[in-house]
Amino acid sequence: MLNWQLTVAVVAGALVGLGVFLLIRETSPATPALGPALRRLHPNPERPARIADPGSQDLAWLSGATRWLRPPHKELALLGKTPEQYALSLLLSVLIGLATPAVVTIALSAAGISLPVVVPALAGLGLAAGGALVAHQDVLSKAKQARREFSRAVCTYLDLVALQMSAAHGPVQALERAAKVCDGWVFDRIREALRLAQLQMHSPWDELRDLSDQIGVPELGDVGSIMQSSGTEGAQVHETLRSRADSLRDQIRTDNLARAEAVTGRLDIPGALLVFVLIGFVLYPFLARI
């Protein structure tokens, strides 16, 4: 006769062991990969090279899973993650969701409380699906916040490029000097794109537009389009850059006000509930006498 408690214990132990193995594999230091660095220096001219995480080579076994998961590529590129890392986060969330009911069932069994096998099985499936959904929404939420931060940084970058153009610098030099002024992950991505354009002998505005399409930030593509007119047609674009920065600043201010109004509207709900509770306390003595 099959012992369901022993089966659940073995399956839970295997899942927990797999999760611990994956965590140790990710946290352990890996050997630096020389191949991606050489491919960035000597890319294929028909396919521009992109910045890749050397640790993604260790997750090549998850490349098959990314074909049917349909990961959000623009959001992952903005966060600096690979589809394999996205698949690994979903896998860990699913494993945790499956193992949690089994561990709880074992603890209850040790305390003398037995549950039907259907309960932990259904709970595990539900928690697994919920964990995968939470992991996916976490990526989308972080990408949305990072995209807002990128847009604000691009607004500053537009002003800096306009100042460099007003100082009689060339378009390429203006883009590079403006990117070196500020720190932060946004300007690191911009500097890396400009460095990549220099190594590949590409125009920097084309590289900025490619980065804009890759991460889904159209404001950065506007910088490339404006600077292209200066590099190819010799147009004076510092006024255009300033006007674009002003319009982008107004757009960011409008979005912030809309989010603030939405948060304020959600705060009205607990306030209304509190009013009903106070009315109930006031009316209760009169209703109790009746």
C-alpha positions as CSV (number, residue, x, y, z in Angstrom):
1,M,0.0,0.0,0.0
2,L,1.3,3.4,-1.0
3,N,2.2,5.7,1.9
4,W,1.1,9.1,0.9
5,Q,2.9,10.9,3.7
6,L,6.2,9.4,2.7
7,T,5.6,10.2,-1.0
8,V,4.8,13.8,-0.1
9,A,7.8,14.0,2.1
10,V,10.1,12.7,-0.7
11,V,8.7,15.0,-3.3
12,A,9.0,18.0,-1.0
13,G,12.5,17.2,-0.1
14,A,13.4,16.8,-3.8
15,L,11.9,20.2,-4.7
16,V,13.6,21.9,-1.8
17,G,16.9,20.3,-2.6
18,L,16.5,21.4,-6.3
19,G,15.8,25.0,-5.1
20,V,18.8,25.0,-2.8
21,F,21.0,23.7,-5.6
22,L,19.8,26.4,-8.0
23,L,20.4,29.1,-5.4
24,I,23.9,27.9,-4.7
25,R,24.6,27.7,-8.4
26,E,23.6,31.3,-8.9
27,T,25.4,32.7,-5.9
28,S,28.7,30.9,-6.5
29,P,31.3,32.9,-8.4
30,A,31.6,31.9,-12.1
31,T,34.6,31.9,-14.3
32,P,34.7,35.1,-16.5
33,A,33.6,34.3,-20.1
34,L,36.1,35.6,-22.6
35,G,33.9,34.7,-25.6
36,P,31.2,37.4,-25.1
37,A,33.9,40.0,-24.6
38,L,35.6,39.1,-27.9
39,R,32.3,39.0,-29.7
40,R,31.6,42.6,-28.5
41,L,34.9,43.7,-29.8
42,H,34.6,41.8,-33.1
43,P,30.9,41.7,-33.8
44,N,29.1,40.3,-36.9
45,P,28.6,43.2,-39.2
46,E,25.1,41.9,-40.2
47,R,24.0,41.7,-36.6
48,P,25.1,44.4,-34.1
49,A,26.4,43.0,-30.8
50,R,24.6,43.7,-27.6
51,I,25.8,43.8,-24.1
52,A,25.4,40.3,-22.6
53,D,25.7,39.1,-19.1
54,P,28.6,36.6,-18.7
55,G,26.5,34.7,-16.2
56,S,23.9,34.0,-18.8
57,Q,26.2,31.3,-20.3
58,D,25.6,29.2,-17.1
59,L,21.8,29.4,-17.8
60,A,22.0,28.1,-21.4
61,W,20.0,25.1,-20.4
62,L,17.0,27.3,-19.8
63,S,17.1,28.7,-23.4
64,G,14.5,26.1,-24.5
65,A,12.0,27.2,-21.9
66,T,12.2,30.8,-23.0
67,R,10.7,29.9,-26.4
68,W,7.3,29.2,-25.0
69,L,7.4,31.5,-22.0
70,R,7.4,34.6,-24.2
71,P,9.4,36.8,-21.8
72,P,9.0,40.6,-22.0
73,H,12.2,41.3,-23.9
74,K,12.1,45.1,-23.7
75,E,11.5,45.1,-20.0
76,L,14.3,42.5,-19.4
77,A,16.7,44.6,-21.6
78,L,15.9,47.7,-19.6
79,L,16.6,45.9,-16.3
80,G,19.7,44.3,-17.7
81,K,18.4,40.7,-17.4
82,T,18.4,37.9,-19.9
83,P,15.4,35.7,-20.8
84,E,17.2,32.8,-19.1
85,Q,17.3,34.7,-15.8
86,Y,13.6,35.5,-16.2
87,A,12.8,31.8,-16.8
88,L,14.9,30.9,-13.7
89,S,12.9,33.3,-11.5
90,L,9.7,31.8,-12.7
91,L,11.0,28.3,-12.1
92,L,12.1,29.1,-8.5
93,S,8.7,30.7,-7.8
94,V,6.9,27.6,-9.1
95,L,9.1,25.3,-7.0
96,I,8.6,27.3,-3.9
97,G,4.8,27.3,-4.5
98,L,4.8,23.6,-5.0
99,A,7.0,22.8,-2.0
100,T,5.2,25.1,0.6
101,P,2.0,23.0,0.9
102,A,4.0,19.8,1.1
103,V,6.1,21.2,4.0
104,V,3.1,22.4,5.8
105,T,1.4,19.0,5.4
106,I,4.4,17.3,6.8
107,A,4.5,19.6,9.8
108,L,0.7,19.0,10.4
109,S,1.2,15.3,10.1
110,A,4.0,15.5,12.7
111,A,1.5,17.3,15.0
112,G,-1.1,14.6,14.5
113,I,-3.3,16.4,12.0
114,S,-3.8,14.6,8.7
115,L,-5.1,16.2,5.5
116,P,-6.3,14.6,2.3
117,V,-3.8,14.4,-0.5
118,V,-6.0,16.5,-2.7
119,V,-5.7,19.6,-0.4
120,P,-1.8,20.0,-0.6
121,A,-1.9,19.0,-4.3
122,L,-4.4,21.7,-5.3
123,A,-2.8,24.2,-2.9
124,G,0.6,23.6,-4.5
125,L,-0.8,24.1,-8.0
126,G,-2.5,27.3,-7.0
127,L,0.6,28.7,-5.2
128,A,2.8,27.7,-8.1
129,A,0.6,29.6,-10.6
130,G,0.4,32.5,-8.2
131,G,4.2,32.6,-7.6
132,A,4.8,32.6,-11.4
133,L,2.3,35.4,-11.8
134,V,3.9,37.4,-9.0
135,A,7.4,37.0,-10.4
136,H,6.2,38.1,-13.8
137,Q,4.4,41.2,-12.4
138,D,7.5,42.0,-10.4
139,V,9.5,42.3,-13.6
140,L,6.9,44.5,-15.2
141,S,6.6,46.7,-12.2
142,K,10.4,47.2,-11.9
143,A,10.7,47.9,-15.6
144,K,7.9,50.5,-15.4
145,Q,9.7,52.3,-12.6
146,A,13.0,52.0,-14.3
147,R,11.5,53.4,-17.5
148,R,10.2,56.4,-15.7
149,E,13.6,56.9,-14.1
150,F,15.2,56.6,-17.6
151,S,12.9,59.2,-19.0
152,R,13.8,61.7,-16.3
153,A,17.5,61.1,-16.9
154,V,17.0,61.6,-20.6
155,C,15.4,65.0,-19.9
156,T,18.6,66.0,-18.0
157,Y,20.7,64.5,-20.8
158,L,18.9,66.7,-23.4
159,D,19.8,69.8,-21.4
160,L,23.4,68.7,-21.1
161,V,23.8,68.0,-24.8
162,A,22.2,71.4,-25.6
163,L,24.8,73.1,-23.3
164,Q,27.6,71.2,-25.1
165,M,26.3,72.2,-28.5
166,S,26.0,75.9,-27.3
167,A,29.7,75.6,-26.4
168,A,30.6,75.0,-30.0
169,H,31.3,71.3,-29.6
170,G,30.6,68.9,-32.4
171,P,27.5,66.6,-32.2
172,V,29.5,63.4,-31.4
173,Q,31.7,65.2,-28.9
174,A,28.6,66.8,-27.3
175,L,26.9,63.4,-26.8
176,E,30.0,61.9,-25.3
177,R,30.9,64.9,-23.0
178,A,27.3,65.2,-21.8
179,A,27.2,61.5,-20.9
180,K,30.3,61.8,-18.8
181,V,28.9,64.6,-16.6
182,C,26.4,62.6,-14.6
183,D,26.6,59.2,-12.8
184,G,24.0,56.5,-12.4
185,W,22.9,53.4,-14.2
186,V,21.0,55.3,-16.9
187,F,24.1,57.3,-18.0
188,D,26.2,54.1,-17.7
189,R,23.9,52.6,-20.4
190,I,24.2,55.7,-22.5
191,R,28.0,55.7,-22.2
192,E,28.2,52.0,-23.0
193,A,26.1,52.6,-26.2
194,L,28.3,55.5,-27.3
195,R,31.4,53.4,-26.6
196,L,29.9,50.5,-28.6
197,A,29.2,52.9,-31.5
198,Q,32.8,54.0,-31.4
199,L,34.2,50.5,-31.4
200,Q,31.9,49.4,-34.3
201,M,32.5,52.6,-36.3
202,H,28.8,53.5,-36.2
203,S,27.2,56.9,-35.8
204,P,26.3,57.5,-32.1
205,W,22.7,58.6,-32.9
206,D,22.0,55.3,-34.7
207,E,23.2,53.5,-31.6
208,L,21.1,55.6,-29.3
209,R,18.0,54.9,-31.5
210,D,18.8,51.1,-31.4
211,L,19.1,51.2,-27.6
212,S,15.8,53.1,-27.5
213,D,14.1,50.4,-29.5
214,Q,15.7,47.7,-27.4
215,I,14.6,49.0,-24.0
216,G,11.3,50.7,-25.0
217,V,12.3,54.3,-24.2
218,P,11.3,56.5,-27.2
219,E,12.7,59.7,-25.5
220,L,16.2,58.4,-26.0
221,G,15.5,57.9,-29.7
222,D,14.4,61.5,-30.0
223,V,17.9,62.5,-28.8
224,G,19.4,60.4,-31.7
225,S,17.0,61.8,-34.3
226,I,17.7,65.4,-33.3
227,M,21.5,64.9,-33.2
228,Q,21.4,63.2,-36.6
229,S,20.1,66.4,-38.2
230,S,23.1,68.2,-36.7
231,G,25.6,65.6,-37.8
232,T,24.4,65.1,-41.3
233,E,22.8,68.4,-42.2
234,G,24.9,70.7,-40.0
235,A,21.7,72.2,-38.4
236,Q,21.9,74.2,-35.1
237,V,19.9,72.0,-32.8
238,H,20.5,73.3,-29.3
239,E,17.2,75.2,-29.3
240,T,15.4,72.0,-30.5
241,L,17.1,70.1,-27.7
242,R,16.0,72.6,-25.1
243,S,12.4,72.7,-26.4
244,R,12.3,68.8,-26.4
245,A,13.6,68.8,-22.8
246,D,10.9,71.3,-21.8
247,S,8.1,69.3,-23.4
248,L,9.5,66.1,-21.8
249,R,9.7,67.8,-18.5
250,D,6.0,68.9,-18.8
251,Q,5.0,65.3,-19.7
252,I,6.8,63.9,-16.7
253,R,5.1,66.5,-14.5
254,T,1.7,65.6,-15.9
255,D,2.3,61.9,-15.3
256,N,3.4,62.5,-11.8
257,L,0.2,64.6,-11.1
258,A,-1.9,61.8,-12.6
259,R,-0.3,59.2,-10.4
260,A,-0.7,61.4,-7.3
261,E,-4.4,61.9,-8.1
262,A,-4.9,58.2,-8.5
263,V,-3.3,57.5,-5.2
264,T,-5.4,60.2,-3.5
265,G,-8.5,58.7,-5.0
266,R,-7.7,55.3,-3.5
267,L,-7.2,56.9,-0.1
268,D,-10.9,58.1,-0.2
269,I,-12.1,54.5,0.1
270,P,-10.7,53.8,3.7
271,G,-11.9,57.3,4.7
272,A,-15.4,56.5,3.6
273,L,-15.3,53.2,5.4
274,L,-14.2,55.0,8.6
275,V,-17.1,57.4,8.3
276,F,-19.5,54.4,8.1
277,V,-17.9,52.9,11.2
278,L,-18.2,56.1,13.2
279,I,-21.9,56.4,12.1
280,G,-22.4,52.8,13.3
281,F,-20.9,53.6,16.7
282,V,-23.2,56.6,17.0
283,L,-26.4,54.9,16.0
284,Y,-25.8,51.6,17.9
285,P,-27.0,52.9,21.4
286,F,-30.3,54.2,19.9
287,L,-30.9,51.0,17.9
288,A,-30.1,48.8,21.0
289,R,-32.8,50.7,23.0
290,I,-35.4,49.9,20.4
